Amino acid sequence: MKFPHDFLFGAASASYQVEGAWNEDGKGISNWDVFSKIPGKTYKNTNGDISVDHYHRYKEDIKLMSEIGLESYRFSISWPRIIPDGDGQVNEKGLDFYNNLIDECLKYGIVPFVTLYHWDLPQTLEECGGWTNKRTVDAFVKYANVCFNAFGDRVKHWITFNETIVFTSLGYLAGAHPPGIKNDIKKYFQATHNVFTAHARAVKDYKALRQFGEIGITHVFSPAFSADEKEENKLAAYHANQYSLAWYYDPVLKGEYPDYVVKQLEEKGWTPDWTEEELSIIKTSAASNDFIGLNYYQPQRVIKNNNSDEVIERTRENSTGAPGNASFDGVYRTVKMEDKVYTKWGWEISPEAFFEGLKMLKAHYGDIKIYITENGLGDEDPIIEGEIVDVPRIKYIETHLKAVKNAIAEGINIKGYYAWSAIDLLSWLNGYKKQYGFIYVDHNNNLNRKIKLSGYWYKKIIKERGENL
Ligand code: BG6
């Protein structure tokens, strides 16, 4: 089987992780510009001031992407580049940059797939309470409209938010992302609700513009499985799926929050401050949401947490995805398992769980349209005689693409696959050590670029439309 002719083979990036030029051409300061400069917050205090300088080298980068044969490039827009103080004046030079980037993609026939929010919030809004303040919701809707109007003639695929669970839980529970707040459960749920409201309003506005493109949201896809057959662990996995999946997917796909979580939030006093109007806009906009983007890296293997009184100190390492933590409410715990395979950073590698999870999603939500908006291997790539021989990445993407192929054969409506990442970039908390790209960037030599073995391999897969996978 070949992948369908309208299936997009792509790769992805995010503004803060690639652009650099943090204070050029009128860009405002983002929360990450500030947070990454607090000593000890990031790996070796790395920050995105220069990153891989995509802002100045985008032409070279898009050319390399076209050499790989990418059909689509998923990138994000830096909000503070467009509206430096969050909700004030528009910065024309910011619009120019993305107009040029979009045009450069189109010049090579690469479909731009645009994320509006991949975590770099204008600092002025962060200082007013960030995503816990409803002013940020209004500001986002305004910013989204500026982007639809400026780029919507050429951009026909929009993602409102990237991974709400990550920036809200690391921001308000683990304190590992801005605003660096720990264990504030009430704020965490408030931030999630505000994001869903912002998403719903942006979807409505986009549809009203009649630009005839599609709009959706990207979520982490980390389905929870019980570590064994014990009833208490199965219940723990159910709980994990309610809180980390249904809480995020239901409002977007069904237009309402899952009862199971809503009831518990009421009991515990964690219910967000929400209005009838907000709940109604979430309800009515769900039907207009075109797709769901899934970022899949690993599943969760879950057991019941038996020491619910234990205070969990999340370190930078274990808060960024490796199993071993108890959930914020102390109900379950993710575990590392003897019989599973893990990356150097402790993330499980499981194309099988990917496939199982996709079937679970279909069983729960029906025939939704899906894009795999991120999937990839974080690794330290070997260089042999000047070539970047990233064989483990090829293996990783190959097995996960096979899972996608099998899922399509099962009738699951997947319309595209975006490897993370198009080019080596700044990992939020792991610096440049953890590489993901098809394109290598030499940090010891002028940020020179070179296509890796995985890039050439992907080129072949795209050319054959995955027939030999
Ligand atoms: C996703 C994000 O969570 O995972 C990306 O959307 C991120 O921005 C990627 O880079 C990999 O995470 P990490 O921590 O390995 O860089």
Boltz pocket constraint, residues with backbone or C-beta under 6 A from the ligand:
constraints:
  - pocket:
      binder: B
      contacts: [[A, 14], [A, 17], [A, 162], [A, 163], [A, 166], [A, 295], [A, 320], [A, 374], [A, 378], [A, 420], [A, 426], [A, 427], [A, 428], [A, 429], [A, 430], [A, 434]]
      max_distance: 6.0
